């Protein structure tokens, strides 16, 4: 059985050269055939750059500079957030300029046709929305997450990053199958290159409100489960206690045992001792997410505007009219 590969290093002054070395370590040119259609998925879960929350634009730029030399068509994309359009995140992170420089195209997956995929994960049959563009037109999927905690899933790393590829803004309605759905999406999209932006390690209340702590690590792997296991190690967490990571390993998507991974160096001590601390609103949300009926009542019913006015929040699933990023050529 072929071992998975994982490259880990402290981020230095020359990130493009480091990333090139890391990609060569995992044999990226065997993964990306000449002329391949490549899709890069950063974490843009907030409309503006936020340390420890969103992927650093310099990681996207360094990666595109390498991939452009081999890819035939190169895309960078994300779906709309619950309360903001993907275009807002693209612009604030400087991605239009970065993509133009490297001949890449931005894709708002919410503007593309969706399909329902069916899968069985951990003995549970599920149905979940997925992007037809990613399923049918992409040869190589590259995931580019950050190193952070999550009040519902404990961590949000490489595997969880694909949740942002669900085209609907109302993907929170799938939270009752969150851990199972993460695995199903990764089985469908098959991330081949996985790059962790560990500039910061988030503690406490991720994925948006936690404490970003400078960490300065980067990692590259051809195994998304191994990457997440490494991320858990850097956060001082047991990957086997993270349900979606455990499910993914059990379903054969990769290995959660770093002793079975070919590393370029010895494992360092954890970067931080992360402790997930949900607040009261988080606990209420967790209870709602676990019930499909309650989720739909609160987030997608006539009561939704009233409930959100009471807590002074913007309801999810707002309508977007932007057409700045149309379908890729040929779609």
N, C-alpha and C positions, 0 to 999 in steps of 0.2 A: 504494500500500500504506500502510495506517494505521501511524503510528509508535507504538511503545510509550511509555508515560509512566513516569517515575521521579522521585520527590521525595526529596531527601536533606537532612537538617538535623541540627545539634547538638541534643541533647535539652535543652529549657529547663525553666523552673519550671512552666509550664502545659502539660503534656503533652496533655490533652484538646483544647485549642485548636490546638496544633500538629498533632495527628492529624487534626482536622477540616480544617485547611488542606491537609494532604497528601492527604487523600481527595478533596477538591474538585479538587485539581490533576489527579488521574487520572480525574475524572468518575465518582465512585462511585455517584451516584444513577442514572446510566444503566446501571450494572452490576447494581444491586440494585433491581428493580422493587418497587413498593408491595406489601406482603403476602408477599414472598418468604420461603421457608424458607432460613435462613442457618446454616451450620455454621462454627465457628471452631476451628481446630486449633493450640493452643499446643504448645510443646515441653515435655513433662513427662516427660522421660526419666530422672528421678530422683525418689524418693518424697518428697523434701523440697526446699524452695527452695535452690538452689545458684548463686552468681554465675557467669555465663558458661555455665551448663549448662542451666538451665531458664528459660522465659519469665517475665519479671517480672510479678507479678499486677497491677501498676499499668497495664501495657500492655493486659491483658485488660479491666480495668475501664474504661479510657478508650475502648477500642474498642466495648465493649458499650453504653456510654452513647450512642454515635453510632448504631450499627446498630439499636438498639431503637426509634428514631424512625421507622424505615421497614420493618423486617422484620416479617412476620406471625408467624413462629415462629423462635426464636433458640436455637441449641444451641452448647455448648462441649464438646469431647470428646477422648478419647484411648483407646488400648487398654491392656490390662494390660502392665506391664513383664515382663521375664523372671523376676523374683523378687519382684515386688510388684504389688498390685492398683492399678488406676487410681484407685480411691476414696481410697487413701492419699495420692496426689499431689494430688488435688482438695482434700482437707481441709487438708493442710499449706500449700497455696498460698492458702487462704482463698477458694476458688472457690465453695463453696456459698453463702456470704454475698454475694459479688459477683454471682452469677447471680440470686439471689433479688431483689436490689436492682434489677436491670434486666430482670426477667421472662424470663430465659434458663433453659434446662434443661441439666443435665449429662448426658452420655452416655458410658457405658463401652462402646466399640465391641466389646469382647470378649464382651459379653452379647447381641449381635445376630447374626442369621443372616449367614453368609458365603457367598460364591460364588467360583468359580474363573474368572478372566478369562484369555483367550488373546490374545497380541499378538506382533508381530514387531518387534524393535528392533535396528537395526544389522544386519539380515539374520539375526538369531537368533530363532527361535520360542521363546516362553516361556509358562509357565502360572504364575499366582500368585494367592494368596488375596486377596480384597478384601471390603469391607463392602457388603452389599446396601443398607443404610440410606443410605449416602453415594451409591451409584449410582442409587438409585431415588427417594429422597425429598428430596434436598437440591437447591435451586435455585442457590445461590451458595456456593461453598467459599472460605473465607478461611484462609490459612496464616499463622501468626505464629511464625516461628522466631527463634533467636538466632544470634549471630555466632561460630561456633566451628570448630575443626579436628576432624578425625576420622582415626584411625590407619589406617582401611581405605580410606575414600573421599577423603581429604585435607581435605574440608570437609563440614559438615552444615549446610545453610542451608534455603532455601525448598523446593527439590526433595526433598531427603532427609527433610524433616519429615514428608512423607506416608508414609514407611515405617512410622511409628508408627500408621498407620491400618489396618495388617494386623491382623485381629481375633485371630489366634492368638498366645499367649504365646511360641510356638516359632518366631517369624518368623526367627530366626537360621538355621533350616534352609533358608531361601531365599537365604542369603548367597552361594551359588555363582552366583546370577544377580543379585546386588545392583545393579550399575549399570544393567542392562537392566530389572530390576524397578522401580527408582525411576522410570524414564521411563514404563513401562507404567502404573504407578499414577497418575502425574500426567496422562497422557493420559486415563485413565478418570475421575479426579475433577475435572479441569479447574479448578484454583485460579484464581479471577478477581481476587481482591484479595490482595496479598502484602505483609506488613508485617514488617520486620526490627527486632528489638530488639537494638540494638548498644550497650547500656549497657556491656557488657564485650566485649572481643575475646579469645577463647581462643587460647592458644599451646600448642605442644608436644603433649601427649598427650590430645587430645580423643577421644571426646566427653564423658568424665566426669572424667578425672584431670589435665586440663591446667591451665595457669596463666591465671586470669582477669585480664586487664589492663584497667583502666578506659579506655573509648573514648568513650562518650557520643554515639554516632550513632544515628539512626533513619532508616529508609527505607521508602517505600511505592511499590508499582508494580502495574500491571495485567498484568505479564509476569514470571512466576516465573523464567525463564531470565535475564532482564535483572537481576532482583533478586540472583540468585546471582552474576552477573558482577560486580555492584557489591560484593557481599560479598567476593568473591575479591580485588577491588582493595583493599578496606580491610584485608585480611589480607596484601596484597602477594604475591598468587598469580596465576598465569595461568589464567583459567577454561578455556581450551582444553586445558590439561593435566589438568583434572579430568574423568575419563571420563564420569560421568553428566551433567555440564553440557554437554560436547561432544556426547554422544549426543542430549540433549534439543534442542539447537540444530539438529543435523542432521535430526532427526525433525520439525522445524517447530513445536515447542512454544513457541518464543520466540527472541529474539536474544541471543547472547553478545557482540555488538559494541556497546559503549556509545556509539560514535559514531553509531549508528543509533537512539538512544533520545532522546526529548525529556526533558531534565533541567531542573530548576528553578534550577540553579547549576552552576558549574564543578566538576569533580571535585577533591576535596582530595587531599593526599598520603595514602598508606596510613596507617592508624591504628597498625599494628604490622608488623613483619617476621616473620610466623609461620613457624615451622619445625616440621614434624610429626616427632616423635621416638618411634616405637613402642619399647616395651621388649621383653624376651625373651618374656614371656607374650603380648604383642600379636602378635609374629611367629608364634608357634605357632598362635594363633587365626586369623591370616590364612591360614596354610597349610591349616588345617582348613576354613575357610569356602570356600575355592576348590574343594573336593572335596565333592560331594553325598554320596558314600559315607562319607568320613571324618567329615563333620558328623553324619550319622545315627548312626554308630558311637559317637561321643563324647558327643553331646548327647541322643540319643533311643534308647538301647539298654539292655539289662540291665547293661552296664558303666558306665553314666552315674553312678549313685550312688557306686560305688567310686572312679572317677576323681576325682569332685568331693571326696570325703573326703580323698583324697591331697593335693589342693591347698587344702584347707580353704575351699572356696567352697560357696555354695548352688546346687544344680542349677537350671537354668532350667525353665520350664513347670510351676511349682507349681500346685496346685489352689486356686481361690478360691471362697468360699461367700457372699460379700457380695451382697446384693440391694438395697443402698441406692439404686442408680440403675437403675431399671427401664427398659423400653422407652418411648420417647416416646409420647404419646397418639396412638392410631391405628396403632400398630405392635406 
